[in-house]
Amino acid sequence: MANQDTRHKGDSTSTRKKGKCITFWVTDEQKAEISTYAAEHNTTVSRLIVEGLELRMNRDSI
């Protein structure tokens, strides 16, 4: 387990789909809250944002 990547929590670059990078700005407070939430739920910030967008876009299409 010495080579385990705990920073990316399962999103290894060899298995994740290659996609596009999107950058956006948040306040320091928002960044801290997002990072804390992601860590508490054992996921990455990227995964949290993608899942949130998927939920929102699916809800709006109903």
N, C-alpha and C positions, 0 to 999 in steps of 0.2 A: 504494500500500500504506500510505499515511499513516493511513488510517482503519481499519486492521485491528485487530480486537479480540483482543488476545493474552491478556487476562485470562480470557475465557470459552472460549477454544479451540474455537470452532465451535458452541457452544450459543447462538446468537443468539436473542433474545427473539421475533423475527419468525417463526422457523421451528420453534421447539420447541413441543411440545404444552403447552397450559396445564394445570396440574395443581394439586395441593394441596401446601402447604409443611409439612414435618415438621421439628421441632426436637428435638435431643437433646443431652445433655451428654457430653463426653469430657474426659479429663485433658489437661493441656498436652502431655505426652509423646505421647499418642495423636494429638492434633491435628497435632503436628509430623510424626509418622511418616506419617499419612494424607496430609498436604499434600505431603510429599517424594515419596511413592510416586506420587501422582497426577501431579506435575510430571515425574518420571522417565519416566512412561508416556504423557506428552502427552495427558492427559485432565483433567477437572475432578473435584473432590472429590465433587460431586453425582452425576456419571456413574459414578464408581467405586463409590459406595455403592449406587446403583440396580442396577448390573450385578451386584454382589456379592449383593444381596438376591434378584435374579432367579435367579442360579445356585443359591443356597441353597434357595429355595422350589421350584424345579424338581427338585432332588436329593431333597428330602424327600417329594415326591409320587410318587417311583418305588417 
